């Protein structure tokens, strides 16, 4: 017989081993539970644009890449099929490629638990092989000038209607081209726009109004232009990141409030506080609206590296919120800024394309047709100008976009 203290020591050792085994088992279970919980907290696209007063369970969360598993109503399915048909391009000839198949990998699902900042990871460099690089040669097979076969000049004559022509909402792209430049001023073919060349005219137009600008950096340019051009508009320092926002300018003399906020993910800004990631649909739901409320929206650039289904889901939620806003406040003015062409260098052209941006533009126009919104045709304004293509058009083009925008806010009285 062992002494009693020896038996006690053995018993304690057995208990310690059992405790360790239980701890390891529970820790494994905790890790498994935490993985599921974290997966349920990933950033969402479809449900992220909608407000909800009740807690969302893991089963209802949607990952960025889970759009394929979302259930659509028959009406939404029919709309999506129609949109796909509108942007369908013919297949390229089979002998076009270097016998190598082209494909894309689906991005990995990201875990967003305890996230403080949102940051972009950048793009992989050096993707082209020497043989593939032959397809991207300036003045050989890209950026090749098209020389005129006859006269290289055109005669521009004034349009045959007066400024009193009606300005209807939801003007579709049925007419091409929609306009032209004359002495650096945009002249639409379907209507007249006012040219706000004096700061006093802009201040008078915006007097007593709250202007919300939602979207990417191409509509942030509107905020920057107005704040720089109108001396009475003074930016209030919110301590926001330089290129991200949110931003706010105030004109106390004319009672004008101008605000900018970027749209929700996906975004390609360098670093954004997670607390500042707001979806346009949610922001619209929080706006009362009225005759002194002006809203301008653009959503396209940051979606140019994502499947079109993601873009459709986002616009569908924004459209729903716009309809609800106009139902409760019909006098609210809503303006949609279209996409624009951009410079596509050797690297940028690997992950971006004006063709794809044009498809997104078609999607946007079709989804917002028939709704009481206005369009600023930034696409043709950037395409028709002699300045080089640029993701962020120069001030002379932005100025014409602002003129078109303010012409909806303050149409000609004559």
Backbone torsions as a table, in degrees:
resi	resn	phi	psi	omega
1	UNK	NA	131.2	176.1
2	UNK	-74.0	152.3	172.4
3	UNK	-59.8	154.3	-175.9
4	UNK	-62.1	-35.8	-178.7
5	UNK	-68.1	-29.7	177.2
6	UNK	-68.6	-44.0	177.5
7	UNK	-60.3	-37.4	179.6
8	UNK	-65.0	-39.8	179.7
9	UNK	-64.9	-43.4	179.2
10	UNK	-62.8	-42.7	179.5
11	UNK	-61.3	-41.9	179.7
12	UNK	-65.6	-38.0	179.5
13	UNK	-65.6	-41.0	178.3
14	UNK	-62.8	-43.0	177.8
15	UNK	-61.3	-39.8	-179.5
16	UNK	-64.5	-41.9	178.9
17	UNK	-64.0	-44.2	177.8
18	UNK	-60.6	-41.2	179.7
19	UNK	-62.6	-40.5	178.9
20	UNK	-64.8	-42.5	178.9
21	UNK	-61.8	-43.6	178.1
22	UNK	-62.8	-41.5	-179.8
23	UNK	-62.3	-45.1	179.4
24	UNK	-63.1	-42.2	179.0
25	UNK	-61.5	-45.5	-179.7
26	UNK	-65.7	-38.4	179.5
27	UNK	-63.4	-41.0	177.1
28	UNK	-61.4	-43.0	178.6
29	UNK	-64.5	-39.1	178.7
30	UNK	-63.3	-42.9	177.3
31	UNK	-60.4	-41.9	179.7
32	UNK	-63.7	-42.9	178.6
33	UNK	-65.4	-42.1	-178.8
34	UNK	-64.1	-36.7	178.3
35	UNK	-61.6	-44.3	178.9
36	UNK	-65.3	-41.4	-179.1
37	UNK	-65.0	-43.9	178.5
38	UNK	-61.8	-42.4	179.3
39	UNK	-60.1	-34.3	179.5
40	UNK	-73.4	-14.7	-179.2
41	UNK	-98.5	6.5	178.8
42	UNK	-59.9	153.3	178.9
43	UNK	-58.8	144.0	-175.4
44	UNK	-117.0	157.0	178.9
45	UNK	-109.6	-59.9	-175.4
46	UNK	-67.0	-53.5	-178.1
47	UNK	-77.5	-17.2	-178.9
48	UNK	-68.4	-22.1	179.5
49	UNK	-88.6	2.4	-175.2
50	UNK	-119.7	140.7	177.7
51	UNK	-87.3	147.5	178.3
52	UNK	-145.9	136.4	-179.0
53	UNK	-89.8	-12.5	-178.7
54	UNK	-105.9	150.2	178.5
55	UNK	-60.1	144.4	-179.9
56	UNK	-98.6	126.7	179.9
57	UNK	-79.9	167.6	-178.7
58	UNK	-59.9	-33.8	-175.2
59	UNK	-68.0	-22.8	-177.1
60	UNK	-96.7	-4.5	179.0
61	UNK	-73.6	146.2	179.6
62	UNK	-123.1	129.5	173.5
63	UNK	-77.2	166.6	176.6
64	UNK	-55.7	-42.2	-173.6
65	UNK	-91.9	10.7	-178.7
66	UNK	-94.1	15.5	179.1
67	UNK	-62.0	-26.4	-179.1
68	UNK	-68.2	-20.3	-176.2
69	UNK	-101.3	1.5	-179.0
70	UNK	-76.6	144.9	-179.9
71	UNK	-92.3	123.7	-180.0
72	UNK	-104.5	147.7	172.3
73	UNK	-71.7	166.6	179.3
74	UNK	-60.9	-36.8	179.4
75	UNK	-67.1	-42.4	179.0
76	UNK	-67.5	-38.0	178.3
77	UNK	-63.4	-42.4	178.8
78	UNK	-64.8	-39.8	178.4
79	UNK	-63.5	-42.4	-178.0
80	UNK	-64.8	-41.4	178.0
81	UNK	-63.0	-38.2	177.7
82	UNK	-66.0	-39.2	179.7
83	UNK	-67.8	-40.4	176.7
84	UNK	-61.4	-39.9	179.8
85	UNK	-65.2	-32.7	-177.5
86	UNK	-70.6	-24.4	-177.2
87	UNK	-112.1	14.8	-179.2
88	UNK	-70.4	127.9	178.1
89	UNK	-109.8	147.9	177.5
90	UNK	-65.5	148.3	178.1
91	UNK	-67.4	142.9	178.7
92	UNK	-70.7	158.3	176.5
93	UNK	-58.6	145.0	-176.5
94	UNK	-65.6	-26.8	-177.7
95	UNK	-88.8	11.9	-178.2
96	UNK	-73.7	-35.1	-171.6
97	UNK	-91.8	167.6	179.3
98	UNK	-83.6	40.1	178.7
99	UNK	62.2	4.5	-179.8
100	UNK	-107.1	130.1	179.5
101	UNK	-68.8	145.5	178.0
102	UNK	-108.7	131.6	179.6
103	UNK	-155.9	168.1	179.2
104	UNK	-124.8	143.1	173.2
105	UNK	-86.0	141.4	174.3
106	UNK	-68.8	134.0	180.0
107	UNK	-64.0	146.0	178.6
108	UNK	-68.8	147.6	176.9
109	UNK	-70.4	134.5	-175.2
110	UNK	-102.9	142.5	176.0
111	UNK	-91.6	130.8	-172.4
112	UNK	-119.4	19.7	179.8
113	UNK	-66.4	140.0	176.7
114	UNK	57.2	28.1	-179.8
115	UNK	-74.5	134.2	177.6
116	UNK	-103.9	-44.5	-179.3
117	UNK	-120.3	153.7	169.7
118	UNK	-106.7	130.4	-179.5
119	UNK	-141.0	148.5	177.4
120	UNK	-86.1	148.6	-178.0
121	UNK	-93.0	-7.6	-179.2
122	UNK	87.7	-174.1	-176.2
123	UNK	-123.8	146.4	177.9
124	UNK	-70.1	136.6	-177.1
125	UNK	-99.6	164.3	174.9
126	UNK	62.3	44.2	-176.2
127	UNK	-82.5	-22.4	-174.6
128	UNK	-86.2	137.9	171.2
129	UNK	-80.6	164.2	177.9
130	UNK	-55.5	-37.9	-179.6
131	UNK	-70.6	-36.0	178.2
132	UNK	-69.9	-31.4	-179.6
133	UNK	-62.9	-20.9	179.4
134	UNK	-65.3	-20.2	179.4
135	UNK	-81.0	-6.9	-174.4
136	UNK	-125.4	65.9	-179.9
137	UNK	-117.9	117.2	178.8
138	UNK	-60.5	137.6	-179.4
139	UNK	67.9	5.6	175.6
140	UNK	-112.1	-60.8	176.9
141	UNK	-131.1	1.8	168.5
142	UNK	-136.3	153.0	-179.5
143	UNK	53.8	40.1	177.8
144	UNK	-90.5	122.3	-178.9
145	UNK	-65.4	141.6	176.3
146	UNK	-96.6	109.8	-176.0
147	UNK	-81.0	145.6	180.0
148	UNK	-70.5	144.8	176.9
149	UNK	-88.3	-13.9	178.8
150	UNK	-137.8	-131.1	-180.0
151	UNK	-67.2	141.5	-179.4
152	UNK	-101.6	23.4	178.1
153	UNK	-131.4	157.4	177.8
154	UNK	-128.9	155.0	176.6
155	UNK	-107.5	122.7	-178.0
156	UNK	-103.8	125.7	178.5
157	UNK	-115.1	150.9	-178.6
158	UNK	-63.8	150.7	-179.2
159	UNK	-77.2	148.1	-172.9
160	UNK	-92.3	49.3	171.0
161	UNK	-148.1	165.0	-173.2
162	UNK	-94.4	170.3	179.6
163	UNK	-70.4	-12.0	-179.2
164	UNK	-80.8	3.3	179.1
165	UNK	-61.5	142.9	-177.2
166	UNK	-66.5	144.6	175.5
167	UNK	-109.0	102.6	-177.3
168	UNK	-90.5	150.9	175.6
169	UNK	-78.2	162.9	176.8
170	UNK	55.8	46.6	177.1
171	UNK	-73.4	117.6	-177.1
172	UNK	-81.8	166.3	-179.2
173	UNK	-84.0	48.5	-178.4
174	UNK	-76.3	-24.4	-178.7
175	UNK	-105.0	131.1	178.6
176	UNK	-137.4	130.2	-3.6
177	UNK	-76.8	159.7	-176.4
178	UNK	-82.0	-12.8	-179.1
179	UNK	-176.4	-173.0	-179.3
180	UNK	-155.2	166.1	176.5
181	UNK	-100.7	138.8	171.0
182	UNK	-134.8	115.6	-175.8
183	UNK	53.0	46.1	176.5
184	UNK	65.7	16.3	174.9
185	UNK	-113.1	130.7	-178.2
186	UNK	-74.5	129.3	180.0
187	UNK	-120.6	97.2	177.5
188	UNK	-65.7	149.2	179.9
189	UNK	-83.9	-17.8	-175.0
190	UNK	-99.6	-15.6	-177.1
191	UNK	-163.1	167.8	174.9
192	UNK	-95.9	146.7	172.0
193	UNK	-121.9	150.5	176.2
194	UNK	-82.2	149.9	177.6
195	UNK	-112.7	113.6	-174.5
196	UNK	-92.5	84.1	-176.5
197	UNK	-88.7	-13.6	-179.4
198	UNK	-112.5	138.8	179.9
199	UNK	-62.7	-32.3	-180.0
200	UNK	-63.4	-34.5	179.0
201	UNK	-67.3	-37.8	178.2
202	UNK	-68.1	-44.0	179.5
203	UNK	-61.4	-40.4	178.8
204	UNK	-65.5	-39.4	-179.0
205	UNK	-66.4	-41.4	-175.3
206	UNK	-90.5	1.2	-175.5
207	UNK	-56.8	128.9	176.8
208	UNK	77.2	12.5	-174.0
209	UNK	-112.5	151.4	170.9
210	UNK	-107.8	122.6	-175.6
211	UNK	-113.7	119.2	177.5
212	UNK	-104.7	124.9	175.2
213	UNK	-112.9	119.2	-178.4
214	UNK	-119.5	138.2	173.9
215	UNK	143.7	-144.0	-175.5
216	UNK	-102.6	-165.3	-175.0
217	UNK	-68.5	-18.6	-178.9
218	UNK	-74.3	-23.0	173.1
219	UNK	-97.0	-17.5	170.3
220	UNK	-62.0	-28.4	176.7
221	UNK	-60.7	-32.5	176.6
222	UNK	-63.2	-43.9	177.5
223	UNK	-60.0	-47.1	-178.2
224	UNK	-64.4	-41.1	-179.0
225	UNK	-65.0	-49.0	-177.5
226	UNK	-64.3	-41.2	-179.6
227	UNK	-66.5	-34.8	179.5
228	UNK	-78.1	-40.0	-172.7
229	UNK	-79.2	-35.5	-176.8
230	UNK	-97.4	110.4	-173.9
231	UNK	-65.1	-27.7	-178.8
232	UNK	-77.1	-13.8	175.5
233	UNK	-85.2	112.7	-176.7
234	UNK	-113.4	126.1	-179.4
235	UNK	-73.6	131.9	175.5
236	UNK	-90.9	124.3	-175.4
237	UNK	-74.4	108.3	178.0
238	UNK	-94.3	1.7	-178.1
239	UNK	70.7	24.5	-177.0
240	UNK	-84.0	154.5	173.9
241	UNK	-55.9	145.3	-170.0
242	UNK	-55.4	-46.1	-174.0
243	UNK	-100.4	2.2	-172.1
244	UNK	-111.0	-45.6	-175.5
245	UNK	88.4	-167.5	7.5
246	UNK	-73.1	158.3	179.7
247	UNK	-125.3	155.5	179.4
248	UNK	-150.6	132.3	174.1
249	UNK	-124.3	146.6	-175.3
250	UNK	-130.3	137.1	172.4
251	UNK	-118.0	95.3	-176.7
252	UNK	-68.4	-29.0	-178.4
253	UNK	-67.0	-40.4	-177.6
254	UNK	-109.3	7.9	176.5
255	UNK	57.2	55.7	-178.8
256	UNK	-117.8	133.8	174.5
257	UNK	-122.3	121.5	-178.8
258	UNK	-117.5	125.6	-175.6
259	UNK	-130.6	146.7	172.9
260	UNK	-130.4	138.3	173.8
261	UNK	-144.7	135.4	179.4
262	UNK	-75.7	155.9	179.8
263	UNK	-76.5	172.3	-178.2
264	UNK	-76.9	173.0	-179.7
265	UNK	-55.7	148.5	8.0
266	UNK	-80.2	137.8	177.2
267	UNK	-136.6	153.0	-178.5
268	UNK	-114.8	20.4	173.1
269	UNK	-68.1	155.2	-174.0
270	UNK	-61.3	-62.4	-179.1
271	UNK	-140.8	131.2	179.5
272	UNK	-133.9	134.2	174.2
273	UNK	-63.2	134.9	-178.6
274	UNK	-60.4	-31.5	179.6
275	UNK	-67.4	-17.1	-179.9
276	UNK	-97.6	2.7	178.1
277	UNK	-79.1	103.2	-176.7
278	UNK	-119.7	141.4	176.6
279	UNK	-92.9	140.2	-175.4
280	UNK	-58.6	-41.9	-178.9
281	UNK	-58.4	-43.3	178.6
282	UNK	-64.8	-40.5	179.2
283	UNK	-64.2	-41.1	178.7
284	UNK	-63.6	-36.4	179.4
285	UNK	-64.3	-21.5	-179.9
286	UNK	-95.8	5.0	-179.5
287	UNK	-99.9	128.1	179.9
288	UNK	-69.0	-44.0	-179.7
289	UNK	86.4	-176.9	-178.1
290	UNK	135.4	178.7	-174.9
291	UNK	-66.0	-19.3	179.3
292	UNK	-101.4	13.0	178.4
293	UNK	-108.4	125.9	179.7
294	UNK	-123.1	131.8	-177.0
295	UNK	-127.7	131.0	175.0
296	UNK	-126.3	136.1	-173.0
297	UNK	-133.7	139.6	166.3
298	UNK	-142.2	131.4	178.7
299	UNK	-139.0	109.1	178.0
300	UNK	-165.4	-51.0	-167.7
301	UNK	-59.1	-46.1	-175.9
302	UNK	-75.6	-8.8	177.6
303	UNK	-96.8	0.9	-175.0
304	UNK	-74.7	-6.0	175.6
305	UNK	-115.2	21.0	179.7
306	UNK	-126.7	158.1	177.8
307	UNK	-59.5	149.6	-176.2
308	UNK	-64.2	-26.0	178.4
309	UNK	-60.6	-36.8	177.8
310	UNK	-62.4	-42.1	-179.8
311	UNK	-65.0	-42.9	-179.3
312	UNK	-61.7	-43.2	179.5
313	UNK	-60.3	-42.8	-177.7
314	UNK	-65.1	-46.5	-179.6
315	UNK	-64.6	-34.2	-179.7
316	UNK	-62.3	-40.5	178.6
317	UNK	-70.0	-40.1	177.5
318	UNK	-64.4	-42.8	178.9
319	UNK	-60.1	-42.3	179.2
320	UNK	-60.1	-43.1	-179.2
321	UNK	-69.5	-35.2	177.3
322	UNK	-64.6	-43.6	179.3
323	UNK	-61.5	-42.6	178.5
324	UNK	-64.6	-39.7	178.5
325	UNK	-63.4	-45.3	-178.9
326	UNK	-71.3	-25.7	175.7
327	UNK	-68.0	-41.7	-178.7
328	UNK	-85.4	-23.2	-179.9
329	UNK	-142.0	78.8	-174.3
330	UNK	-61.3	-22.3	-177.6
331	UNK	-80.6	-5.1	178.7
332	UNK	-66.2	135.3	179.2
333	UNK	-97.4	123.8	179.3
334	UNK	-120.5	126.5	-178.0
335	UNK	-122.1	134.4	177.0
336	UNK	-108.1	123.4	174.6
337	UNK	-92.2	127.7	-178.5
338	UNK	-78.9	175.3	175.8
339	UNK	-70.2	172.0	175.2
340	UNK	-139.9	161.2	177.7
341	UNK	-72.6	162.0	-177.3
342	UNK	-145.8	164.1	176.6
343	UNK	-73.2	133.3	-178.2
344	UNK	-121.8	91.1	178.8
345	UNK	-78.2	-178.1	-177.7
346	UNK	-57.3	-37.5	-179.4
347	UNK	-82.3	-47.1	-175.9
348	UNK	-61.6	-35.3	-176.5
349	UNK	-66.7	-13.7	179.2
350	UNK	-77.8	-24.9	-178.6
351	UNK	-127.6	10.5	179.4
352	UNK	-146.0	157.9	-176.0
353	UNK	-160.4	133.2	173.4
354	UNK	-65.1	-29.2	178.1
355	UNK	-63.5	-43.9	-179.7
356	UNK	-70.6	-38.8	176.1
357	UNK	-61.4	-36.8	177.4
358	UNK	-65.1	-37.6	176.1
359	UNK	-64.5	-42.7	175.6
360	UNK	-60.6	-37.1	179.3
361	UNK	-65.1	-40.9	176.6
362	UNK	-61.9	-44.2	178.1
363	UNK	-57.3	-48.5	-177.7
364	UNK	-60.8	-46.4	-178.1
365	UNK	-63.1	-41.2	-179.3
366	UNK	-68.8	-39.7	-177.2
367	UNK	-71.4	-25.4	179.6
368	UNK	-102.9	4.1	176.5
369	UNK	-70.4	144.7	-179.5
370	UNK	82.3	0.1	177.1
371	UNK	-106.3	150.1	-175.7
372	UNK	-75.3	65.7	176.1
373	UNK	-128.3	160.3	176.7
374	UNK	-106.1	158.2	177.5
375	UNK	-119.5	135.1	166.4
376	UNK	-104.6	114.7	-171.9
377	UNK	-82.4	76.2	179.4
378	UNK	-67.1	-24.3	-179.2
379	UNK	-61.3	-56.5	-177.8
380	UNK	-72.8	-28.0	177.1
381	UNK	-63.8	-35.6	178.5
382	UNK	-84.7	-29.8	-178.5
383	UNK	-73.8	-36.7	-172.6
384	UNK	-83.7	-16.8	-175.8
385	UNK	-79.1	152.0	-177.6
386	UNK	-75.3	-15.3	179.1
387	UNK	-66.0	152.0	179.2
388	UNK	-60.6	152.1	177.5
389	UNK	-62.2	142.2	-177.3
390	UNK	-154.7	134.8	176.7
391	UNK	-55.3	-37.3	176.2
392	UNK	-112.4	94.2	-176.0
393	UNK	-56.6	152.7	-179.6
394	UNK	-70.2	168.3	-170.3
395	UNK	-57.5	-34.4	-177.4
396	UNK	-63.8	-33.9	177.4
397	UNK	-77.6	-41.7	178.0
398	UNK	-60.5	-38.4	179.2
399	UNK	-59.7	-41.0	177.9
400	UNK	-69.4	-34.3	174.1
401	UNK	-63.1	-43.0	178.1
402	UNK	-63.3	-40.0	177.7
403	UNK	-59.6	-44.6	178.7
404	UNK	-64.6	-41.9	178.9
405	UNK	-61.2	-49.6	-178.0
406	UNK	-69.4	-24.1	176.9
407	UNK	-67.5	-26.7	172.9
408	UNK	-77.0	-36.9	179.5
409	UNK	-68.5	-43.1	-177.1
410	UNK	-132.2	79.5	-179.2
411	UNK	-65.5	157.7	-179.7
412	UNK	-59.9	138.6	-179.3
413	UNK	-87.4	-9.7	-178.3
414	UNK	-90.0	NA	NA
